Amino acid sequence: VVGMSTIPEVIAANHAGLRVLGISVVTDECFPDALKPAKIEEIIETAGKAEPKLTYIMKTVIERL
């Protein structure tokens, strides 16, 4: 799994004294032996499929704070 920007954001939040919870969705496969160009339509579709579960997770976490 290759992250796009989580680490810099976590470092900045930590520097500001903020607590962090990282949640990610893998939207694109990147196998070294089978590289292919990413298709934005497929990435958006995959992210959309994850949205209901992410919404549930976020609501549950926020309610428990």
C-alpha positions as CSV (number, residue, x, y, z in Angstrom):
1,V,0.0,0.0,0.0
2,V,1.3,3.4,-1.0
3,G,-0.1,6.4,0.9
4,M,-0.6,9.7,-0.9
5,S,-0.4,12.3,1.9
6,T,-1.2,10.8,5.3
7,I,2.3,11.0,6.8
8,P,2.9,14.7,6.2
9,E,-0.5,15.6,7.6
10,V,0.1,13.4,10.7
11,I,3.5,15.0,11.2
12,A,2.0,18.5,11.0
13,A,-0.9,17.6,13.3
14,N,1.5,16.1,15.8
15,H,3.7,19.2,15.7
16,A,0.5,21.3,16.5
17,G,-0.2,19.0,19.5
18,L,-3.3,17.4,17.9
19,R,-4.4,13.8,18.3
20,V,-4.7,11.9,15.1
21,L,-6.8,9.0,13.9
22,G,-5.8,7.8,10.4
23,I,-8.3,6.0,8.2
24,S,-7.5,5.1,4.6
25,V,-9.2,3.5,1.6
26,V,-7.1,1.7,-0.9
27,T,-8.5,2.9,-4.3
28,D,-5.8,1.7,-6.7
29,E,-3.7,-1.4,-6.9
30,C,0.0,-1.0,-7.6
31,F,1.7,-4.4,-8.1
32,P,5.3,-4.0,-9.2
33,D,5.0,-7.0,-11.6
34,A,1.7,-5.7,-13.2
35,L,1.9,-1.9,-13.3
36,K,-0.7,-0.1,-15.3
37,P,-1.8,3.5,-15.6
38,A,-4.3,4.6,-12.9
39,K,-7.8,5.5,-14.3
40,I,-9.4,8.3,-12.3
41,E,-12.9,6.9,-13.1
42,E,-12.0,3.6,-11.4
43,I,-10.5,5.4,-8.4
44,I,-13.6,7.5,-7.9
45,E,-15.8,4.4,-8.3
46,T,-13.8,2.5,-5.7
47,A,-13.9,5.4,-3.3
48,G,-17.6,5.7,-3.8
49,K,-18.2,2.1,-2.9
50,A,-16.3,2.7,0.4
51,E,-18.2,5.8,1.3
52,P,-21.1,4.1,3.2
53,K,-18.8,2.2,5.4
54,L,-16.6,5.2,6.0
55,T,-19.6,7.3,6.9
56,Y,-20.7,4.7,9.5
57,I,-17.2,4.5,10.9
58,M,-16.8,8.2,11.2
59,K,-20.3,8.7,12.8
60,T,-19.6,5.9,15.3
61,V,-16.2,7.4,16.2
62,I,-17.5,10.9,16.6
63,E,-20.4,9.7,18.8
64,R,-18.0,8.0,21.1
65,L,-15.7,11.0,21.6
